[in-house]
Amino acid sequence: MTAPAVPIPASPTPFPIDFSSAALILIDMQRDFLEPGGFGESLGNDVSMLRKTIDPLRAVLAAVRAAGLPVIHTREGHLPDLSDCPPSKLNRGAPSMRIGDQGPNGRILIRGEYGHDIIDELAPVPGEPVVDKPGKGAFHATGFAGILAGLGVTQLIVTGVTTEVCVHTTVREANDRGFDCLVLSDCVGSYFAEFQEAALAMISAQGGIFGWTAASADFLAALGSLAEPVATAS
């Protein structure tokens, strides 16, 4: 079945979602960002600020899986030899631990380490692609665009962390490539309350310059209106 477009209450205007061409994107819900001892905390951040996203995102993830929509996860991290980590990123600031240093969950932001992986509450299930990215955006130096093309996806339901960094970068990249992005405001998080508010406002400003924002409850209500699971392109 091809699902009809459903208007979701959103800012700046209702978002006309076509569930047959939409995918849920979970950006960087990794232990190194959301749990104590990881890279986020090494920068002096309060990880509890990001953990507020977990419960609403769990509800969205369960509903999307039940409806049969594609789910794609991303992870930011680097090769063990750090050959894909530019010095400008490796040496920035004065964190207590740098990328590649040994932490309580393994080497910080290194692919294959325990801390690099996605938190248990939102762990991928078989069949859900996981995109490993060396940068902030999901498109740079990854196969993300190819995955979306293969699935016939033109609309992204965007969640994850952090709102002003990896979420924003991915949404901006997607906008430049012609995707419509709906960012679920309670399913994205920042270590800084003021950044969260500003980043969300920037997405929907000027008539939706980068995309739309909406509460997850409104998205779930629209998804719940479907009579049967969605058939997507393969």
Biotite code that builds the C-alpha atoms (Angstrom):
import biotite.structure as struc

atoms = struc.array([
    struc.Atom([0.000, 0.000, 0.000], chain_id="A", res_id=1, res_name="MET", atom_name="CA", element="C"),
    struc.Atom([1.132, 3.547, -0.723], chain_id="A", res_id=2, res_name="THR", atom_name="CA", element="C"),
    struc.Atom([0.322, 5.752, 2.253], chain_id="A", res_id=3, res_name="ALA", atom_name="CA", element="C"),
    struc.Atom([-1.353, 9.103, 1.577], chain_id="A", res_id=4, res_name="PRO", atom_name="CA", element="C"),
    struc.Atom([0.339, 12.306, 2.668], chain_id="A", res_id=5, res_name="ALA", atom_name="CA", element="C"),
    struc.Atom([-0.618, 13.262, 6.212], chain_id="A", res_id=6, res_name="VAL", atom_name="CA", element="C"),
    struc.Atom([-0.239, 16.826, 7.538], chain_id="A", res_id=7, res_name="PRO", atom_name="CA", element="C"),
    struc.Atom([1.673, 16.888, 10.835], chain_id="A", res_id=8, res_name="ILE", atom_name="CA", element="C"),
    struc.Atom([1.401, 20.013, 13.016], chain_id="A", res_id=9, res_name="PRO", atom_name="CA", element="C"),
    struc.Atom([4.843, 21.562, 12.738], chain_id="A", res_id=10, res_name="ALA", atom_name="CA", element="C"),
    struc.Atom([6.788, 24.795, 12.537], chain_id="A", res_id=11, res_name="SER", atom_name="CA", element="C"),
    struc.Atom([6.716, 26.852, 10.363], chain_id="A", res_id=12, res_name="PRO", atom_name="CA", element="C"),
    struc.Atom([3.828, 25.059, 8.587], chain_id="A", res_id=13, res_name="THR", atom_name="CA", element="C"),
    struc.Atom([2.214, 21.618, 8.741], chain_id="A", res_id=14, res_name="PRO", atom_name="CA", element="C"),
    struc.Atom([4.580, 18.977, 7.383], chain_id="A", res_id=15, res_name="PHE", atom_name="CA", element="C"),
    struc.Atom([2.929, 16.856, 4.639], chain_id="A", res_id=16, res_name="PRO", atom_name="CA", element="C"),
    struc.Atom([4.531, 13.528, 5.358], chain_id="A", res_id=17, res_name="ILE", atom_name="CA", element="C"),
    struc.Atom([4.376, 10.697, 2.846], chain_id="A", res_id=18, res_name="ASP", atom_name="CA", element="C"),
    struc.Atom([5.095, 7.650, 4.958], chain_id="A", res_id=19, res_name="PHE", atom_name="CA", element="C"),
    struc.Atom([5.892, 5.568, 1.871], chain_id="A", res_id=20, res_name="SER", atom_name="CA", element="C"),
    struc.Atom([8.981, 7.718, 1.207], chain_id="A", res_id=21, res_name="SER", atom_name="CA", element="C"),
    struc.Atom([10.021, 8.584, 4.784], chain_id="A", res_id=22, res_name="ALA", atom_name="CA", element="C"),
    struc.Atom([12.723, 7.154, 7.033], chain_id="A", res_id=23, res_name="ALA", atom_name="CA", element="C"),
    struc.Atom([13.608, 7.630, 10.683], chain_id="A", res_id=24, res_name="LEU", atom_name="CA", element="C"),
    struc.Atom([17.201, 8.768, 11.234], chain_id="A", res_id=25, res_name="ILE", atom_name="CA", element="C"),
    struc.Atom([18.829, 8.345, 14.660], chain_id="A", res_id=26, res_name="LEU", atom_name="CA", element="C"),
    struc.Atom([21.989, 10.430, 14.801], chain_id="A", res_id=27, res_name="ILE", atom_name="CA", element="C"),
    struc.Atom([24.878, 9.402, 17.059], chain_id="A", res_id=28, res_name="ASP", atom_name="CA", element="C"),
    struc.Atom([22.973, 8.001, 20.044], chain_id="A", res_id=29, res_name="MET", atom_name="CA", element="C"),
    struc.Atom([26.268, 6.580, 21.280], chain_id="A", res_id=30, res_name="GLN", atom_name="CA", element="C"),
    struc.Atom([27.635, 5.780, 24.713], chain_id="A", res_id=31, res_name="ARG", atom_name="CA", element="C"),
    struc.Atom([30.544, 8.175, 24.185], chain_id="A", res_id=32, res_name="ASP", atom_name="CA", element="C"),
    struc.Atom([28.060, 11.057, 23.981], chain_id="A", res_id=33, res_name="PHE", atom_name="CA", element="C"),
    struc.Atom([25.291, 9.958, 26.348], chain_id="A", res_id=34, res_name="LEU", atom_name="CA", element="C"),
    struc.Atom([27.006, 8.044, 29.150], chain_id="A", res_id=35, res_name="GLU", atom_name="CA", element="C"),
    struc.Atom([29.495, 9.059, 31.859], chain_id="A", res_id=36, res_name="PRO", atom_name="CA", element="C"),
    struc.Atom([33.155, 8.613, 30.943], chain_id="A", res_id=37, res_name="GLY", atom_name="CA", element="C"),
    struc.Atom([32.676, 9.293, 27.247], chain_id="A", res_id=38, res_name="GLY", atom_name="CA", element="C"),
    struc.Atom([33.810, 12.059, 24.960], chain_id="A", res_id=39, res_name="PHE", atom_name="CA", element="C"),
    struc.Atom([30.878, 14.322, 25.783], chain_id="A", res_id=40, res_name="GLY", atom_name="CA", element="C"),
    struc.Atom([31.673, 14.296, 29.478], chain_id="A", res_id=41, res_name="GLU", atom_name="CA", element="C"),
    struc.Atom([35.401, 14.730, 28.789], chain_id="A", res_id=42, res_name="SER", atom_name="CA", element="C"),
    struc.Atom([34.535, 18.115, 27.286], chain_id="A", res_id=43, res_name="LEU", atom_name="CA", element="C"),
    struc.Atom([32.940, 19.162, 30.572], chain_id="A", res_id=44, res_name="GLY", atom_name="CA", element="C"),
    struc.Atom([29.345, 18.490, 29.541], chain_id="A", res_id=45, res_name="ASN", atom_name="CA", element="C"),
    struc.Atom([26.422, 17.177, 31.581], chain_id="A", res_id=46, res_name="ASP", atom_name="CA", element="C"),
    struc.Atom([25.344, 14.007, 29.762], chain_id="A", res_id=47, res_name="VAL", atom_name="CA", element="C"),
    struc.Atom([21.964, 14.021, 31.506], chain_id="A", res_id=48, res_name="SER", atom_name="CA", element="C"),
    struc.Atom([20.978, 16.834, 29.136], chain_id="A", res_id=49, res_name="MET", atom_name="CA", element="C"),
    struc.Atom([21.142, 14.391, 26.223], chain_id="A", res_id=50, res_name="LEU", atom_name="CA", element="C"),
    struc.Atom([19.549, 11.489, 28.069], chain_id="A", res_id=51, res_name="ARG", atom_name="CA", element="C"),
    struc.Atom([16.245, 13.387, 28.124], chain_id="A", res_id=52, res_name="LYS", atom_name="CA", element="C"),
    struc.Atom([15.815, 12.325, 24.511], chain_id="A", res_id=53, res_name="THR", atom_name="CA", element="C"),
    struc.Atom([15.912, 8.589, 25.197], chain_id="A", res_id=54, res_name="ILE", atom_name="CA", element="C"),
    struc.Atom([12.341, 7.931, 26.368], chain_id="A", res_id=55, res_name="ASP", atom_name="CA", element="C"),
    struc.Atom([10.546, 9.903, 23.636], chain_id="A", res_id=56, res_name="PRO", atom_name="CA", element="C"),
    struc.Atom([12.875, 8.457, 21.026], chain_id="A", res_id=57, res_name="LEU", atom_name="CA", element="C"),
    struc.Atom([12.237, 4.908, 22.250], chain_id="A", res_id=58, res_name="ARG", atom_name="CA", element="C"),
    struc.Atom([8.510, 5.479, 21.730], chain_id="A", res_id=59, res_name="ALA", atom_name="CA", element="C"),
    struc.Atom([9.080, 6.848, 18.228], chain_id="A", res_id=60, res_name="VAL", atom_name="CA", element="C"),
    struc.Atom([11.428, 4.018, 17.320], chain_id="A", res_id=61, res_name="LEU", atom_name="CA", element="C"),
    struc.Atom([8.969, 1.351, 18.455], chain_id="A", res_id=62, res_name="ALA", atom_name="CA", element="C"),
    struc.Atom([6.117, 2.930, 16.511], chain_id="A", res_id=63, res_name="ALA", atom_name="CA", element="C"),
    struc.Atom([8.180, 3.381, 13.354], chain_id="A", res_id=64, res_name="VAL", atom_name="CA", element="C"),
    struc.Atom([9.340, -0.226, 13.474], chain_id="A", res_id=65, res_name="ARG", atom_name="CA", element="C"),
    struc.Atom([5.751, -1.430, 13.948], chain_id="A", res_id=66, res_name="ALA", atom_name="CA", element="C"),
    struc.Atom([4.642, 0.677, 10.967], chain_id="A", res_id=67, res_name="ALA", atom_name="CA", element="C"),
    struc.Atom([7.353, -0.768, 8.748], chain_id="A", res_id=68, res_name="GLY", atom_name="CA", element="C"),
    struc.Atom([9.211, 2.466, 7.999], chain_id="A", res_id=69, res_name="LEU", atom_name="CA", element="C"),
    struc.Atom([12.966, 2.323, 7.358], chain_id="A", res_id=70, res_name="PRO", atom_name="CA", element="C"),
    struc.Atom([15.237, 3.094, 10.306], chain_id="A", res_id=71, res_name="VAL", atom_name="CA", element="C"),
    struc.Atom([18.825, 4.268, 9.845], chain_id="A", res_id=72, res_name="ILE", atom_name="CA", element="C"),
    struc.Atom([21.354, 4.848, 12.632], chain_id="A", res_id=73, res_name="HIS", atom_name="CA", element="C"),
    struc.Atom([24.575, 6.854, 12.489], chain_id="A", res_id=74, res_name="THR", atom_name="CA", element="C"),
    struc.Atom([27.714, 6.752, 14.627], chain_id="A", res_id=75, res_name="ARG", atom_name="CA", element="C"),
    struc.Atom([30.476, 9.327, 14.693], chain_id="A", res_id=76, res_name="GLU", atom_name="CA", element="C"),
    struc.Atom([33.919, 7.825, 15.113], chain_id="A", res_id=77, res_name="GLY", atom_name="CA", element="C"),
    struc.Atom([37.277, 7.047, 13.602], chain_id="A", res_id=78, res_name="HIS", atom_name="CA", element="C"),
    struc.Atom([39.555, 4.298, 12.434], chain_id="A", res_id=79, res_name="LEU", atom_name="CA", element="C"),
    struc.Atom([41.905, 2.919, 15.108], chain_id="A", res_id=80, res_name="PRO", atom_name="CA", element="C"),
    struc.Atom([44.927, 4.608, 13.495], chain_id="A", res_id=81, res_name="ASP", atom_name="CA", element="C"),
    struc.Atom([43.061, 7.961, 13.385], chain_id="A", res_id=82, res_name="LEU", atom_name="CA", element="C"),
    struc.Atom([43.929, 8.370, 9.714], chain_id="A", res_id=83, res_name="SER", atom_name="CA", element="C"),
    struc.Atom([40.441, 9.747, 9.072], chain_id="A", res_id=84, res_name="ASP", atom_name="CA", element="C"),
    struc.Atom([40.565, 12.258, 11.946], chain_id="A", res_id=85, res_name="CYS", atom_name="CA", element="C"),
    struc.Atom([42.018, 15.619, 10.851], chain_id="A", res_id=86, res_name="PRO", atom_name="CA", element="C"),
    struc.Atom([44.342, 17.426, 13.286], chain_id="A", res_id=87, res_name="PRO", atom_name="CA", element="C"),
    struc.Atom([41.899, 20.320, 13.524], chain_id="A", res_id=88, res_name="SER", atom_name="CA", element="C"),
    struc.Atom([39.405, 17.926, 15.108], chain_id="A", res_id=89, res_name="LYS", atom_name="CA", element="C"),
    struc.Atom([41.833, 15.820, 17.114], chain_id="A", res_id=90, res_name="LEU", atom_name="CA", element="C"),
    struc.Atom([43.570, 18.775, 18.784], chain_id="A", res_id=91, res_name="ASN", atom_name="CA", element="C"),
    struc.Atom([40.667, 21.140, 19.381], chain_id="A", res_id=92, res_name="ARG", atom_name="CA", element="C"),
    struc.Atom([40.049, 22.571, 22.833], chain_id="A", res_id=93, res_name="GLY", atom_name="CA", element="C"),
    struc.Atom([41.353, 21.094, 26.053], chain_id="A", res_id=94, res_name="ALA", atom_name="CA", element="C"),
    struc.Atom([39.269, 18.026, 26.872], chain_id="A", res_id=95, res_name="PRO", atom_name="CA", element="C"),
    struc.Atom([40.266, 15.712, 29.693], chain_id="A", res_id=96, res_name="SER", atom_name="CA", element="C"),
    struc.Atom([40.540, 12.942, 27.076], chain_id="A", res_id=97, res_name="MET", atom_name="CA", element="C"),
    struc.Atom([41.100, 13.281, 23.358], chain_id="A", res_id=98, res_name="ARG", atom_name="CA", element="C"),
    struc.Atom([39.757, 11.148, 20.537], chain_id="A", res_id=99, res_name="ILE", atom_name="CA", element="C"),
    struc.Atom([41.641, 7.851, 20.604], chain_id="A", res_id=100, res_name="GLY", atom_name="CA", element="C"),
    struc.Atom([42.575, 8.050, 24.298], chain_id="A", res_id=101, res_name="ASP", atom_name="CA", element="C"),
    struc.Atom([41.669, 5.144, 26.558], chain_id="A", res_id=102, res_name="GLN", atom_name="CA", element="C"),
    struc.Atom([38.480, 5.742, 28.530], chain_id="A", res_id=103, res_name="GLY", atom_name="CA", element="C"),
    struc.Atom([36.273, 3.573, 30.742], chain_id="A", res_id=104, res_name="PRO", atom_name="CA", element="C"),
    struc.Atom([34.399, 2.297, 27.669], chain_id="A", res_id=105, res_name="ASN", atom_name="CA", element="C"),
    struc.Atom([37.437, 1.793, 25.446], chain_id="A", res_id=106, res_name="GLY", atom_name="CA", element="C"),
    struc.Atom([39.269, 4.237, 23.209], chain_id="A", res_id=107, res_name="ARG", atom_name="CA", element="C"),
    struc.Atom([37.249, 7.416, 22.797], chain_id="A", res_id=108, res_name="ILE", atom_name="CA", element="C"),
    struc.Atom([35.245, 7.614, 19.522], chain_id="A", res_id=109, res_name="LEU", atom_name="CA", element="C"),
    struc.Atom([37.087, 4.715, 17.922], chain_id="A", res_id=110, res_name="ILE", atom_name="CA", element="C"),
    struc.Atom([35.112, 2.336, 15.762], chain_id="A", res_id=111, res_name="ARG", atom_name="CA", element="C"),
    struc.Atom([34.603, -1.067, 17.317], chain_id="A", res_id=112, res_name="GLY", atom_name="CA", element="C"),
    struc.Atom([35.005, 0.162, 20.899], chain_id="A", res_id=113, res_name="GLU", atom_name="CA", element="C"),
    struc.Atom([32.176, -0.248, 23.402], chain_id="A", res_id=114, res_name="TYR", atom_name="CA", element="C"),
    struc.Atom([31.780, 3.492, 23.914], chain_id="A", res_id=115, res_name="GLY", atom_name="CA", element="C"),
    struc.Atom([31.523, 4.127, 20.191], chain_id="A", res_id=116, res_name="HIS", atom_name="CA", element="C"),
    struc.Atom([28.444, 1.953, 19.890], chain_id="A", res_id=117, res_name="ASP", atom_name="CA", element="C"),
    struc.Atom([24.792, 2.922, 20.238], chain_id="A", res_id=118, res_name="ILE", atom_name="CA", element="C"),
    struc.Atom([23.177, 2.834, 23.675], chain_id="A", res_id=119, res_name="ILE", atom_name="CA", element="C"),
    struc.Atom([21.291, -0.330, 24.606], chain_id="A", res_id=120, res_name="ASP", atom_name="CA", element="C"),
    struc.Atom([17.925, 1.443, 24.767], chain_id="A", res_id=121, res_name="GLU", atom_name="CA", element="C"),
    struc.Atom([18.077, 2.295, 21.047], chain_id="A", res_id=122, res_name="LEU", atom_name="CA", element="C"),
    struc.Atom([20.219, -0.525, 19.696], chain_id="A", res_id=123, res_name="ALA", atom_name="CA", element="C"),
    struc.Atom([19.706, -1.356, 16.012], chain_id="A", res_id=124, res_name="PRO", atom_name="CA", element="C"),
    struc.Atom([17.899, -4.546, 15.099], chain_id="A", res_id=125, res_name="VAL", atom_name="CA", element="C"),
    struc.Atom([18.861, -6.773, 12.167], chain_id="A", res_id=126, res_name="PRO", atom_name="CA", element="C"),
    struc.Atom([18.182, -5.068, 8.858], chain_id="A", res_id=127, res_name="GLY", atom_name="CA", element="C"),
    struc.Atom([18.620, -1.510, 10.123], chain_id="A", res_id=128, res_name="GLU", atom_name="CA", element="C"),
    struc.Atom([21.646, 0.154, 8.485], chain_id="A", res_id=129, res_name="PRO", atom_name="CA", element="C"),
    struc.Atom([24.288, 1.739, 10.711], chain_id="A", res_id=130, res_name="VAL", atom_name="CA", element="C"),
    struc.Atom([26.266, 4.506, 9.010], chain_id="A", res_id=131, res_name="VAL", atom_name="CA", element="C"),
    struc.Atom([29.738, 5.109, 10.436], chain_id="A", res_id=132, res_name="ASP", atom_name="CA", element="C"),
    struc.Atom([30.778, 8.688, 9.761], chain_id="A", res_id=133, res_name="LYS", atom_name="CA", element="C"),
    struc.Atom([34.090, 10.447, 10.450], chain_id="A", res_id=134, res_name="PRO", atom_name="CA", element="C"),
    struc.Atom([32.553, 13.914, 10.518], chain_id="A", res_id=135, res_name="GLY", atom_name="CA", element="C"),
    struc.Atom([29.551, 15.764, 11.827], chain_id="A", res_id=136, res_name="LYS", atom_name="CA", element="C"),
    struc.Atom([27.227, 15.235, 8.866], chain_id="A", res_id=137, res_name="GLY", atom_name="CA", element="C"),
    struc.Atom([25.823, 11.857, 7.846], chain_id="A", res_id=138, res_name="ALA", atom_name="CA", element="C"),
    struc.Atom([26.559, 12.395, 4.138], chain_id="A", res_id=139, res_name="PHE", atom_name="CA", element="C"),
    struc.Atom([30.285, 13.212, 4.315], chain_id="A", res_id=140, res_name="HIS", atom_name="CA", element="C"),
    struc.Atom([32.538, 10.252, 3.444], chain_id="A", res_id=141, res_name="ALA", atom_name="CA", element="C"),
    struc.Atom([29.756, 7.685, 3.974], chain_id="A", res_id=142, res_name="THR", atom_name="CA", element="C"),
    struc.Atom([27.290, 5.579, 2.024], chain_id="A", res_id=143, res_name="GLY", atom_name="CA", element="C"),
    struc.Atom([24.300, 7.358, 3.551], chain_id="A", res_id=144, res_name="PHE", atom_name="CA", element="C"),
    struc.Atom([23.078, 8.912, 0.288], chain_id="A", res_id=145, res_name="ALA", atom_name="CA", element="C"),
    struc.Atom([23.204, 5.552, -1.440], chain_id="A", res_id=146, res_name="GLY", atom_name="CA", element="C"),
    struc.Atom([21.188, 3.905, 1.320], chain_id="A", res_id=147, res_name="ILE", atom_name="CA", element="C"),
    struc.Atom([18.485, 6.570, 1.055], chain_id="A", res_id=148, res_name="LEU", atom_name="CA", element="C"),
    struc.Atom([18.383, 6.240, -2.733], chain_id="A", res_id=149, res_name="ALA", atom_name="CA", element="C"),
    struc.Atom([18.071, 2.480, -2.493], chain_id="A", res_id=150, res_name="GLY", atom_name="CA", element="C"),
    struc.Atom([15.138, 2.805, -0.123], chain_id="A", res_id=151, res_name="LEU", atom_name="CA", element="C"),
    struc.Atom([13.398, 5.456, -2.201], chain_id="A", res_id=152, res_name="GLY", atom_name="CA", element="C"),
    struc.Atom([13.514, 7.892, 0.696], chain_id="A", res_id=153, res_name="VAL", atom_name="CA", element="C"),
    struc.Atom([12.863, 11.602, 0.109], chain_id="A", res_id=154, res_name="THR", atom_name="CA", element="C"),
    struc.Atom([11.745, 12.651, 3.603], chain_id="A", res_id=155, res_name="GLN", atom_name="CA", element="C"),
    struc.Atom([13.857, 12.329, 6.757], chain_id="A", res_id=156, res_name="LEU", atom_name="CA", element="C"),
    struc.Atom([12.435, 12.146, 10.272], chain_id="A", res_id=157, res_name="ILE", atom_name="CA", element="C"),
    struc.Atom([15.487, 13.366, 12.153], chain_id="A", res_id=158, res_name="VAL", atom_name="CA", element="C"),
    struc.Atom([16.371, 12.566, 15.765], chain_id="A", res_id=159, res_name="THR", atom_name="CA", element="C"),
    struc.Atom([19.563, 12.287, 17.805], chain_id="A", res_id=160, res_name="GLY", atom_name="CA", element="C"),
    struc.Atom([22.398, 14.373, 19.184], chain_id="A", res_id=161, res_name="VAL", atom_name="CA", element="C"),
    struc.Atom([23.572, 16.986, 19.346], chain_id="A", res_id=162, res_name="THR", atom_name="CA", element="C"),
    struc.Atom([21.008, 19.367, 17.927], chain_id="A", res_id=163, res_name="THR", atom_name="CA", element="C"),
    struc.Atom([23.385, 22.180, 17.010], chain_id="A", res_id=164, res_name="GLU", atom_name="CA", element="C"),
    struc.Atom([26.216, 19.992, 15.728], chain_id="A", res_id=165, res_name="VAL", atom_name="CA", element="C"),
    struc.Atom([25.613, 16.613, 14.065], chain_id="A", res_id=166, res_name="CYS", atom_name="CA", element="C"),
    struc.Atom([21.838, 17.008, 13.739], chain_id="A", res_id=167, res_name="VAL", atom_name="CA", element="C"),
    struc.Atom([22.152, 20.482, 12.238], chain_id="A", res_id=168, res_name="HIS", atom_name="CA", element="C"),
    struc.Atom([24.955, 19.474, 9.893], chain_id="A", res_id=169, res_name="THR", atom_name="CA", element="C"),
    struc.Atom([23.022, 16.469, 8.609], chain_id="A", res_id=170, res_name="THR", atom_name="CA", element="C"),
    struc.Atom([19.834, 18.486, 8.110], chain_id="A", res_id=171, res_name="VAL", atom_name="CA", element="C"),
    struc.Atom([21.730, 21.176, 6.210], chain_id="A", res_id=172, res_name="ARG", atom_name="CA", element="C"),
    struc.Atom([23.441, 18.568, 4.034], chain_id="A", res_id=173, res_name="GLU", atom_name="CA", element="C"),
    struc.Atom([20.091, 16.894, 3.390], chain_id="A", res_id=174, res_name="ALA", atom_name="CA", element="C"),
    struc.Atom([18.427, 20.196, 2.522], chain_id="A", res_id=175, res_name="ASN", atom_name="CA", element="C"),
    struc.Atom([21.106, 20.925, -0.075], chain_id="A", res_id=176, res_name="ASP", atom_name="CA", element="C"),
    struc.Atom([20.422, 17.506, -1.604], chain_id="A", res_id=177, res_name="ARG", atom_name="CA", element="C"),
    struc.Atom([16.663, 18.035, -1.897], chain_id="A", res_id=178, res_name="GLY", atom_name="CA", element="C"),
    struc.Atom([15.410, 16.067, 1.088], chain_id="A", res_id=179, res_name="PHE", atom_name="CA", element="C"),
    struc.Atom([12.553, 17.300, 3.268], chain_id="A", res_id=180, res_name="ASP", atom_name="CA", element="C"),
    struc.Atom([13.539, 17.079, 6.935], chain_id="A", res_id=181, res_name="CYS", atom_name="CA", element="C"),
    struc.Atom([11.235, 16.936, 9.945], chain_id="A", res_id=182, res_name="LEU", atom_name="CA", element="C"),
    struc.Atom([13.186, 17.302, 13.195], chain_id="A", res_id=183, res_name="VAL", atom_name="CA", element="C"),
    struc.Atom([11.393, 15.927, 16.265], chain_id="A", res_id=184, res_name="LEU", atom_name="CA", element="C"),
    struc.Atom([12.102, 18.581, 18.872], chain_id="A", res_id=185, res_name="SER", atom_name="CA", element="C"),
    struc.Atom([11.963, 16.345, 21.965], chain_id="A", res_id=186, res_name="ASP", atom_name="CA", element="C"),
    struc.Atom([13.980, 13.584, 20.283], chain_id="A", res_id=187, res_name="CYS", atom_name="CA", element="C"),
    struc.Atom([17.028, 15.764, 19.635], chain_id="A", res_id=188, res_name="VAL", atom_name="CA", element="C"),
    struc.Atom([19.215, 17.098, 22.406], chain_id="A", res_id=189, res_name="GLY", atom_name="CA", element="C"),
    struc.Atom([22.025, 19.475, 23.286], chain_id="A", res_id=190, res_name="SER", atom_name="CA", element="C"),
    struc.Atom([24.313, 19.814, 26.284], chain_id="A", res_id=191, res_name="TYR", atom_name="CA", element="C"),
    struc.Atom([23.232, 23.482, 26.357], chain_id="A", res_id=192, res_name="PHE", atom_name="CA", element="C"),
    struc.Atom([19.596, 24.560, 26.768], chain_id="A", res_id=193, res_name="ALA", atom_name="CA", element="C"),
    struc.Atom([20.181, 27.823, 24.936], chain_id="A", res_id=194, res_name="GLU", atom_name="CA", element="C"),
    struc.Atom([21.772, 26.006, 21.983], chain_id="A", res_id=195, res_name="PHE", atom_name="CA", element="C"),
    struc.Atom([18.822, 23.606, 21.811], chain_id="A", res_id=196, res_name="GLN", atom_name="CA", element="C"),
    struc.Atom([16.323, 26.436, 21.574], chain_id="A", res_id=197, res_name="GLU", atom_name="CA", element="C"),
    struc.Atom([18.328, 28.409, 19.020], chain_id="A", res_id=198, res_name="ALA", atom_name="CA", element="C"),
    struc.Atom([19.176, 25.410, 16.853], chain_id="A", res_id=199, res_name="ALA", atom_name="CA", element="C"),
    struc.Atom([15.547, 24.352, 16.559], chain_id="A", res_id=200, res_name="LEU", atom_name="CA", element="C"),
    struc.Atom([14.504, 27.910, 15.731], chain_id="A", res_id=201, res_name="ALA", atom_name="CA", element="C"),
    struc.Atom([17.157, 28.138, 13.011], chain_id="A", res_id=202, res_name="MET", atom_name="CA", element="C"),
    struc.Atom([15.835, 25.046, 11.229], chain_id="A", res_id=203, res_name="ILE", atom_name="CA", element="C"),
    struc.Atom([12.312, 26.376, 10.755], chain_id="A", res_id=204, res_name="SER", atom_name="CA", element="C"),
    struc.Atom([13.161, 30.087, 10.406], chain_id="A", res_id=205, res_name="ALA", atom_name="CA", element="C"),
    struc.Atom([12.471, 32.034, 7.214], chain_id="A", res_id=206, res_name="GLN", atom_name="CA", element="C"),
    struc.Atom([9.683, 29.738, 6.122], chain_id="A", res_id=207, res_name="GLY", atom_name="CA", element="C"),
    struc.Atom([11.581, 26.540, 6.889], chain_id="A", res_id=208, res_name="GLY", atom_name="CA", element="C"),
    struc.Atom([15.000, 27.374, 5.508], chain_id="A", res_id=209, res_name="ILE", atom_name="CA", element="C"),
    struc.Atom([16.387, 23.947, 6.469], chain_id="A", res_id=210, res_name="PHE", atom_name="CA", element="C"),
    struc.Atom([13.230, 22.030, 7.355], chain_id="A", res_id=211, res_name="GLY", atom_name="CA", element="C"),
    struc.Atom([10.412, 21.636, 9.852], chain_id="A", res_id=212, res_name="TRP", atom_name="CA", element="C"),
    struc.Atom([10.245, 20.938, 13.591], chain_id="A", res_id=213, res_name="THR", atom_name="CA", element="C"),
    struc.Atom([7.498, 19.105, 15.452], chain_id="A", res_id=214, res_name="ALA", atom_name="CA", element="C"),
    struc.Atom([6.808, 17.368, 18.746], chain_id="A", res_id=215, res_name="ALA", atom_name="CA", element="C"),
    struc.Atom([7.094, 13.592, 18.678], chain_id="A", res_id=216, res_name="SER", atom_name="CA", element="C"),
    struc.Atom([3.508, 13.295, 19.976], chain_id="A", res_id=217, res_name="ALA", atom_name="CA", element="C"),
    struc.Atom([2.210, 14.924, 16.791], chain_id="A", res_id=218, res_name="ASP", atom_name="CA", element="C"),
    struc.Atom([4.347, 12.656, 14.644], chain_id="A", res_id=219, res_name="PHE", atom_name="CA", element="C"),
    struc.Atom([3.115, 9.585, 16.529], chain_id="A", res_id=220, res_name="LEU", atom_name="CA", element="C"),
    struc.Atom([-0.505, 10.678, 16.142], chain_id="A", res_id=221, res_name="ALA", atom_name="CA", element="C"),
    struc.Atom([-0.059, 10.921, 12.373], chain_id="A", res_id=222, res_name="ALA", atom_name="CA", element="C"),
    struc.Atom([1.714, 7.580, 12.238], chain_id="A", res_id=223, res_name="LEU", atom_name="CA", element="C"),
    struc.Atom([-1.064, 6.025, 14.305], chain_id="A", res_id=224, res_name="GLY", atom_name="CA", element="C"),
    struc.Atom([-3.608, 7.060, 11.684], chain_id="A", res_id=225, res_name="SER", atom_name="CA", element="C"),
    struc.Atom([-2.235, 4.464, 9.247], chain_id="A", res_id=226, res_name="LEU", atom_name="CA", element="C"),
    struc.Atom([-4.474, 1.448, 8.845], chain_id="A", res_id=227, res_name="ALA", atom_name="CA", element="C"),
    struc.Atom([-1.648, -0.950, 8.004], chain_id="A", res_id=228, res_name="GLU", atom_name="CA", element="C"),
    struc.Atom([2.167, -1.040, 7.790], chain_id="A", res_id=229, res_name="PRO", atom_name="CA", element="C"),
    struc.Atom([3.772, 1.082, 5.098], chain_id="A", res_id=230, res_name="VAL", atom_name="CA", element="C"),
    struc.Atom([5.145, -0.450, 1.903], chain_id="A", res_id=231, res_name="ALA", atom_name="CA", element="C"),
    struc.Atom([8.396, 1.274, 0.960], chain_id="A", res_id=232, res_name="THR", atom_name="CA", element="C"),
    struc.Atom([10.592, 1.011, -2.109], chain_id="A", res_id=233, res_name="ALA", atom_name="CA", element="C"),
    struc.Atom([13.210, -1.717, -2.155], chain_id="A", res_id=234, res_name="SER", atom_name="CA", element="C"),
])
